Amino acid sequence: MYDRRLNGKTLSFGHAGILYKKSFVMYDRQTESLWVHVTGKAEVGPLKGQQLQFMPSTVTTWAQWKAAHPQSLVLPGYRRGGFMGTYTGVRRIRPFGLAVFSNFKAKLYPFRQLKRQQVVNDTFRETELTVAFLEDTHTAMAWNRRLNGQLLTFGWDSELSQKGTPVLKDKETGSLWSPVTGTALSGQLKGQQLDPLQHYPILADRFHAFYPKGEVFK
């Protein structure tokens, strides 16, 4: 997801109908520049080299999202025709991971690794971060784990997680946190908010295609 405002102007986008490294390409209707959706960067046209700003986003289930954000607005669906037909979903499971960005560099946290270690406390490019993975929905989020100068170390709260409510707990204060919103639900830090990092789920082969020098968590 990107902010479509650039240099004081608001752009509108469409699908260019072509692929680049097996990923779709967008065009903006104002200048007809071509943009790669994986990177948010213009590769062809008057805006070549310009970069759209990432916006935090999460891929999850509607039930999980609604529970975390009960006052959310919902974009209404609509039917449309067109040459692209109807998308019916992937036919087989492919290796995904969470791409996390810091200081213009990328690191991949493969879901197969996150399945084994569902909460990761890591440091990448001088950014101290936590990645949380909800296996049942394949939802992954990345948060800056330094809050008001204090470095926090996270893990699942075993008691609540065993009851079916995945909640993070920091070792330093014992506060409980929502892994979806990054908000402290109870404890000494109740009401505090972790800063989200730029991140999104991506196919592992697409990550390596666009970020060949990117790090991979092991």
C-alpha positions in Angstrom: 0.0 0.0 0.0 1.3 3.4 -0.9 0.5 7.1 -0.4 -0.5 8.3 -3.9 0.5 11.9 -3.1 3.8 12.9 -4.7 5.5 16.3 -4.7 2.3 18.1 -3.8 0.1 16.3 -6.4 -2.3 13.4 -6.0 -1.9 10.7 -8.6 -4.4 8.1 -9.7 -3.3 4.7 -10.9 -4.4 1.9 -13.1 -3.0 -1.5 -14.2 -0.7 -1.2 -17.2 -1.5 -4.7 -18.3 2.2 -5.8 -18.3 4.5 -7.7 -15.9 8.0 -6.9 -14.8 9.9 -9.7 -13.1 6.5 -11.5 -12.9 5.0 -8.6 -10.9 2.3 -6.3 -12.2 3.1 -2.7 -13.3 0.9 0.3 -12.6 0.7 3.5 -14.5 -0.4 7.0 -13.3 -3.0 8.7 -15.3 -1.4 12.1 -14.9 2.0 11.4 -16.6 1.6 7.8 -17.8 4.8 6.9 -16.0 5.1 3.2 -15.2 5.5 2.0 -11.6 6.5 -1.4 -10.1 3.9 -2.3 -7.5 6.5 -4.3 -5.4 8.8 -1.3 -4.9 6.5 1.7 -5.5 9.1 3.2 -7.7 8.6 4.7 -11.2 10.9 2.9 -13.7 9.7 4.5 -17.0 8.3 8.0 -17.9 8.5 11.6 -16.7 8.5 10.5 -13.0 11.2 7.8 -13.5 13.2 7.4 -10.2 10.4 8.8 -8.0 9.4 6.8 -5.0 5.9 6.5 -3.5 5.8 6.4 0.3 4.9 3.1 1.9 1.9 3.0 4.2 1.5 0.4 6.9 -0.8 -2.4 6.0 -1.7 -5.9 7.1 -3.0 -9.0 5.3 -5.3 -10.9 7.7 -8.8 -12.3 8.1 -11.9 -10.1 8.3 -12.7 -11.5 11.8 -9.3 -10.7 13.1 -9.3 -7.2 11.6 -12.8 -6.4 12.9 -11.8 -7.5 16.4 -8.8 -5.3 16.4 -10.4 -2.3 14.6 -14.2 -2.4 15.3 -14.8 1.1 14.0 -13.1 0.5 10.6 -14.5 1.8 7.4 -14.9 -0.8 4.7 -14.5 -0.3 1.0 -17.6 -1.6 -0.7 -17.2 -4.3 -3.3 -18.6 -4.1 -6.8 -18.9 -6.2 -9.9 -17.0 -5.4 -13.1 -16.1 -7.0 -16.3 -13.0 -6.7 -18.3 -10.2 -8.6 -20.0 -8.7 -9.8 -16.8 -11.6 -12.0 -15.8 -12.2 -13.2 -12.3 -9.5 -13.9 -9.7 -10.2 -17.2 -8.0 -7.1 -17.5 -5.7 -3.8 -19.3 -5.9 -4.0 -23.0 -6.9 -1.2 -24.1 -4.6 0.6 -22.8 -1.6 3.8 -20.9 -2.5 6.6 -19.8 -0.2 5.7 -16.4 1.3 7.6 -14.2 3.7 7.4 -10.8 5.4 9.5 -8.1 3.8 10.7 -5.5 6.3 12.4 -2.3 5.4 14.8 -0.1 7.3 17.0 2.7 6.0 16.1 1.8 2.5 17.2 -1.8 2.9 15.1 -5.0 2.9 15.1 -8.1 5.0 12.9 -11.2 4.4 11.4 -13.2 7.3 10.2 -16.4 5.6 6.9 -17.7 6.9 8.4 -21.2 7.2 10.9 -19.7 9.7 8.2 -17.7 11.5 6.1 -20.8 11.8 8.8 -22.3 14.0 9.7 -19.1 15.9 6.5 -17.1 15.9 7.9 -14.0 17.7 11.2 -12.7 16.5 13.2 -10.0 18.4 15.8 -8.8 15.9 18.0 -5.8 14.9 18.2 -4.9 11.3 20.1 -1.8 10.0 20.2 -0.3 13.5 16.5 -0.8 13.9 15.4 -2.9 16.8 12.3 -4.7 15.8 9.8 -7.4 16.6 8.1 -9.6 14.1 4.9 -11.4 15.2 3.3 -14.3 13.2 -0.2 -15.7 13.7 0.0 -19.2 12.1 -3.7 -19.8 11.8 -4.2 -16.8 9.5 -0.7 -16.4 8.2 -0.7 -12.8 9.5 2.7 -11.2 10.1 3.4 -7.8 11.5 6.6 -5.9 12.2 7.0 -3.3 15.0 9.8 -1.1 16.3 10.5 -2.6 19.8 12.1 0.5 21.2 9.6 2.6 23.0 10.4 6.0 24.5 14.0 5.0 24.7 13.3 1.6 26.3 14.2 -1.6 24.5 11.5 -4.2 24.8 11.7 -8.0 24.3 8.6 -9.7 23.3 7.1 -13.2 23.4 3.6 -14.7 23.5 1.8 -14.6 26.8 1.5 -18.4 27.2 -1.7 -18.4 29.3 -3.8 -16.2 27.0 -2.4 -17.7 23.9 -3.3 -21.2 25.0 -6.9 -20.0 25.4 -6.9 -18.9 21.7 -6.2 -15.2 22.2 -2.7 -14.5 20.9 -1.3 -11.6 23.0 2.3 -10.4 23.2 4.0 -9.8 26.5 7.2 -7.8 27.0 9.7 -9.2 29.4 10.7 -5.8 30.8 7.4 -4.6 32.2 5.0 -7.6 31.8 2.6 -5.5 29.8 0.3 -7.3 27.3 0.2 -6.1 23.7 -2.0 -6.7 20.6 0.1 -8.3 17.9 -2.3 -6.8 15.3 -2.4 -3.1 16.4 0.8 -2.8 18.4 -1.1 -1.3 21.3 -0.5 -2.2 25.0 -3.7 -3.7 26.3 -2.8 -3.8 30.0 0.1 -3.4 32.5 2.5 -0.7 33.2 2.6 0.5 29.5 -1.2 0.3 28.9 -2.2 2.6 26.1 1.2 2.9 24.6 1.7 2.3 20.9 4.6 0.7 19.1 5.6 2.3 15.8 4.9 0.1 12.8 7.8 -0.6 10.4 7.4 -0.6 6.6 6.5 -4.2 5.8 4.3 -6.4 3.6 4.0 -10.1 2.7 5.7 -11.1 -0.5 6.5 -14.3 -2.4 10.1 -15.3 -1.6 11.1 -15.5 -5.3 9.7 -12.0 -5.9 11.7 -10.7 -2.9 14.9 -12.1 -4.3 14.1 -10.7 -7.8 13.7 -7.2 -6.6 16.1 -7.2 -3.6 18.9 -9.6 -4.7 21.2 -8.3 -1.9 18.4 -8.3 0.7 19.0 -10.2 3.9 17.0 -13.3 4.9 16.2 -14.3 8.5 17.4 -17.8 9.4 
